[in-house]
Amino acid sequence: MTCLPTTLLLGMPKSGTTWLHNCLLEKASVRPCCHIKEPATFLRKPVPKFPTNWPQNCTETTILDFTTNYMSFSNIVIPNILSTYRNYKKRIHFIFVTREPVSRSFSHYCMFIPSAISMKQICMSKKYHTSWEGVCMRYSVYFKGENTTIQEWKNILYERYPKINRNCKPGGWGRIRTNRNFEDELFAQYNYLYNRPYCNIDPHRAVHMTIHQLKEYHSKCLSKLTTNELFIESVPVFQMAYYHKSFPNARWTFVNYEDLFKNDTLHKIFGEIGLKQKSTCNKKKINGFSSITPIHTKRVYKLFKNWSNALHLLKMHIKENEKSLTRKQESL
């Protein structure tokens, strides 16, 4: 008998989910569904009927799948979950960790800052964006392939872009794919949505849209998402609405990243998952690019304001719906 994950984390990337996953695994009754944090099982088309790496004959009460891109790619994941869990008798449980969108997107942006090592590997593979063609051509002409040292490679980057600050700052290096700085990349992604007629929709409307309308929005506006999306992964309003409409009986645990490392937050998470063990964690917080410098950020915060508000109201709506459902079940 294959044991399905009992708790699915839907996102967000860069929001402390690895730390939370490690904390949960300290408990004897918790295990990852496929021996790793992010198996991405439901991102496959089609999902295997009985994936070989899922546990067999498991007796644990909590099986985790913490794939952080499940929310963003809801158009792929939701049909897979529906088909896999069609005979599942319990209410499916979703966890979603939110984070202040500017700091989250900045942390995500920094993850893709090119380093001398990564750019050397990309140029050697000859799979690079045209904006980096000059760098890679210079690399191949002046140096001897694998024998090029990392310091020589740094010199190439500095010669090609001498005026760009290579630190992770809003005006620093762009990502490998686009070579844009942080602000430019955010606004390019935002404008991609708002320059398309069907996609220029107030996010507050998402909660009132039907499943058919949400599927159509995903098909026309979000079908070309990549794992490097800064804007829409920070405020996935339409994706969350799609999950809510598809799983009206689901249990939800919403957590703010800013509160994640507090003991009372862990206590809440453990309780909603159904763990009776003491809600403490011995894992150290994983430090990374956690904050953005204050320069040139007013317009960025303004960019997210309407979407952040819509996401907050949608979360409140989902929890109210869940409470109403629980009251009805208890009254039966």
Secondary structure, DSSP 4 states (H G I P E B T S, - for coil): -BPPPSEEEEE-TTSSHHHHHHHHTTSTTEEETTSSS---GGGSSSPPSS-TTS-BS---SEEEE--TTTTTTHHHHHHHHHHHTTT--SPPEEEEEE--HHHHHHHHHHHT---HHHHHHHHHHT---GGGHHHHHHHHHHS-GGG--HHHHHHHHHHHSTTS--SSSTTS---TTT---HHHHHHHHHHHHHTSGGG---GGGGGG--HHHHHHHIIIIITT--TT-SHHHHS-HHHHHHHHHH-TT-EEEEEEGGGTTSHHHHHHHHHHHT--S-----PPP--------STT-HHHHHHHHHHHHHHHHHHHHHHHHHHHHHHHHHH-
